[in-house]
Amino acid sequence: MATIRDVAKAAGVSVATVSRVLNDTGYVHQDTRKRVAKAIKELNYSPNEVARSLYKRESRLIGLLLPDITNPFFPELARGVEDEVHRQGFRVILGNSDENEQKELDYIHTFSKNNIVGIISATNNPIQKNYGDLHIPVVFLDRVSDKHLSVYADGVQGGCLAATEMIARGSKNIVIIQGPPSLRPAQDRFRGAMQVLQSENVDVQVVQTNSFAFADAQKWANELFHLYPETDGVIASNDIVATAVLHEALRRGKKIPDNLQIIGFDDIPQSKLLFPPLSTIRQPAYDMGTEAANLLIKLIKKEQVDERNIQLPVTFIERETTRKVD
């Protein structure tokens, strides 16, 4: 990999001259600029963005903080962010908090030390003071904050859709797996589903959870069938949890969807590859990522922002863990 010294040698100039060209500081003769530019192109030289940010006390680096990169939903969000950030001439530094508040704080400090110009956060602590002390723009993604701009899907609509589709397909004894109480999108899904189910003649039970992780979901799936063995419909908090429920139901010999219907939330890519394929509520993850990136860059550039909260619609994806409607 070429270094700035290699560029200087090829162009026949000093390292300081190459630095002035790269950072557009100080006078450099036009012919010299052309030689440096030619050397950069021929050597395929790429400046170290972190080093440049330390030198100039500014950067084009954006921090992206995710709660769990093993959940396939979050790479979809990240791809939307990265594509839009790159299109607008910025770069992304990624952090994975593992739903751990201290690790999240460590990444925020790391981002700050690298002179990032903004943060997009999809972590589980959107209200904590760690973000309030920052002097750079912050946008929350798939999360809602009272003090910062947010991009998220319509969880209430998603919960209503899941409940409506479950009832339309004949389930009478339904269990809702409620997502983490600290996350408003998860509670919006729960609230939407309960609004519909309580207005209909169905028996509703609730399994409360505090995580979206698969390891925890296996435990809750086992608890669900132990407490409510007669359930004929499960509305899961996300596709990871729905996958655990599907796995446990098949292990117990239940026929899907004849004896038990399952609806997830997110529509991660793996959902269509399960057997049977999972019916779910689709969040437009990629579009959410691009919206968050565009919103943050507007803040960085101090452009006018018309909407503090951007809410995107969701859709029901019918597969084979729900029965067909006549």
N, C-alpha and C positions, 0 to 999 in steps of 0.2 A: 504494500500500500504506500503510495507516494506521500511524502511529508512536505511541509512548507519549505524546508531546506532544499529538497529536490527541485521544487518549482523555482526557487531563487537561482540555483545553479544552472538550470536549463535556460532561464531567461537572461542570465548574466547580470543579475542584480543582487542586492542585499535582501536578507530576510525581512528587514524593516520595510523595504520598498514593497515587497509582496504583501505584507501586513497592511500597509496603507492602501493598496489597491483593493484588498479584500474588504476592509472596513470603511473604505471611501473616506479616509481621513488624510489631511495634508495634501500638498501638491505633488503630482506625479505627471511627468511629460506624457503626452498622448502616445508617442511611439513606444515608450516604456510600458505603458498600460497594455498596448497591443501585444508586446512580447510576453508579458506576464499572463495575459488571457490565453495566448496560444500555448504556453507551457502548461497552464492549468488544464486545458482541453486535451492536449496530447498525453499528459500523465494521468488524466482522469482523477485529478486531485479534488478531494472533498474536505472543506474546512471542518474542524471540530467545533460543533455548535456550542458545547458546554464551555470550551475554552474561550470562544468568542464572546459568550455571554458574560463570563467573568471579567474579560477585558473591557467590554463596553458598558457593563452594568445594565445590559438589556439583552433580550434574546427573542427568538421566535419559537420557544419551547413551551408546550402546554402539558400539564400534568393530568393524567387520567387515572382515577382511583376506583378500582372495582372490588366488590366484596368476596368474590369466589370465582376464579377463572376456570375452575373445573366444572362449573355450571355452564352448559353450552349456550345459554341465553346471553351471557355477558360478552363472550367473544363476538356475537352478532352486533351487540351495541358498540363494542370497541371498533369493529370494522367500519361501521357507519361514521364514527367519530374520526378515525384515522384517515379515511378517504377524503372527507370534507376538509379536515385540517391540512392535509397534504396539498389539496387542490388550491388552498388559499395561501400556500407558502409557509406554513408552520410545520412543526414536528411534534410528536407525542412521546412523553416518558410515561411508562405504565407502572402502576403499583397495585399489588394484590393484598388486601387487608385481612383476608381469611375471617371476616366478620369479627375481628379483634380490634378493640378501640385503641389500645396502645400501639399496635402495628400501624393502624391508620394514622395516628398522630406522628409516628416516626416517618411515614412517607410524606406527610405534609411538610415536616421539617426538611426532609431531603429535597423535596421540590423547591422549597424556598431557598435553600443553599445553592441550588443550580439556576437561580434567577429566572424561574419560569414566569410567564406573563399571565397565566390564568390556570384555573383548575376546573375540571369536570369530574364530579364525584357521584358515584352510584353506590356508595357505601350505606351501612345500616344506621348511621348516626347523623342524620342531616341537621339536627337541631343543636348539636354540641357547640360549645363556645370556640372550639379550635378554629373554625372557619370565620367566626366573627372578628378574630384578631388579625386576620390577613389583610394586606393592603393591595390585593390584586383581585380581579373579578373571579367569581365562583358561580358555576351553573350546576344544579343538581339534575341527574339523569335517572329516570325510573324511580325517583324519590321526590318528595315535596318538602320545601322549606319556606317558612314564613318570611325569612330575611333575605333569601337569595332567589334568583330566577330558577325555574324548574321546567323540565320536559318530561312528560310521563303519559302513559296510556290511560284511557277512561276505565278505571277499575270498577266503578259502579255499574256502568253499562255491561262490562264483562261478567260480573256476578249475576246481573239480571238475565243475560243471555244464557249462561250456564244453567241457571235454575229453570228458565222457561223451556229450554230444550230437553232437560231431564224430565220435567213433568209431561211434556208433549209425547215423550216416548214411554210413558207408563210407570215410572218409578213412584213408589208411595212411601217408602221408608228410606229417607235420604240422610246421609251424613255429610256435613260440611267440614272440611279440614281448614281451620282458620289459621292464616299466616301470622308472622311475628307481630305482636301488638304495637311495637314501636314504629312500624312502617305503615304510613297512611295508604299507599297503593294496595297493600295486602288487606287492610281493614276496609277499604272501599269495595274490593271484590266481595268480601264477606257481607258487608252491609247490603250490597246490591242483591246478592243471592237470598239473604234473609227477607228482604222486602217482598220478593216474589213468593217465596215458599210459605211465609206466614199468611199470605193472602189466599192460599190455596189449601185444599184438604189433604195435606201431606204431613207425615210424621217427620220431624226434623231433630237431628242430634248434632252436637258440635264436638269436634276434637281440637283442642287448643294446642298450638305449637309455638316455638320461639326461634325457628331456623328454617331455611330452605334446603339444607344440606342433605344429601342422599343417605348418609350414615344414620342421621337422626330420623329420616323419613321411614326407614325400615322398621325402626322401633315403633313409630306412630301407626304404621300400617298394621303391625301385629296387635297393638292396643285396640285399634279400631274394630277388628274382627273379633277380638276377645270380648269387648264391651257390647258390640252391636252385631251379633252374628246374623241377624235377619235383614240387615240393610240390603237394599236392592239398587242403591244409587249413591255414588260418591262424587262430590264436587271437591277437587283437590286444590290446594293453594297455588301449586305450580306443576309443571310437567315432571319435574324430578320426583316430587311427592306422589304424583299420579302413577309414575313408573313403579315406585315401591309398592303402592297399593295393588297395581296390576300383578306384579310378581308374587305378592303374598296371596292374592285371591286365587291365582292359578295353582299355587302350591297347595292350597286348601281344597282344590278340586272344583272350584266354582266355574260355571260356564259364562264366558263373556261374549256377547252382552245379554244372553238369555236370562241368567240369574242375577247378574250384577252389571250395571252401567257405570262407566267412569268418564269424567270430563276433567281435563287438565287446564293449565293456563300458561301461556307463553308461545306455544308452537315452536319449540326448539327443533332443529333439523332431525334429531334422533327420533322424534315422536312418530314420524311416518314409517320408521324402520322397526318399530316394536311389533311383537306378534301377540294379539292383534294390534294393528296400528291405532294410535291413540286419538280419540276425538278431543278437541281442545279449543280454548279461546286464544286466538292469535293476537299477540302484540306486535306492532310493526317495528321490531327491534332496530333494524338498520336505519330506517327513517328517523327513529327517535335519536339515534346517534348523530346523524347528519344535522338534525335540527339543533341539538345541544351544541355541537361544534360551531355552527353558524351563529348561534346566539352569543356564545362566548367571544367569538372573534369580533362581533359587533361591539361588545363591551370593551374589548381590548383597544379597538380603534376609536372608541368614544363616539360611535354612531348612535342614532336614535333607535331605541327599542320600543316597539309598540305594545308588545305582550310580555308580561312578567312570567306568566305560566302558560305553557303550550301543552294542550291536551290532545292526544291523537286517538282516533276511534279504533275499536277492536272488532273482530269478526269471529263467528263460530265456524270451526273447521270440522266437518263431519267425516269421521273415519269409522273404525269397526268396533270401538268400545261402547258405542251407543247403537240402539236399534233404529231401524228405518221407520219413518213416519208414513203411515198409510195415506 
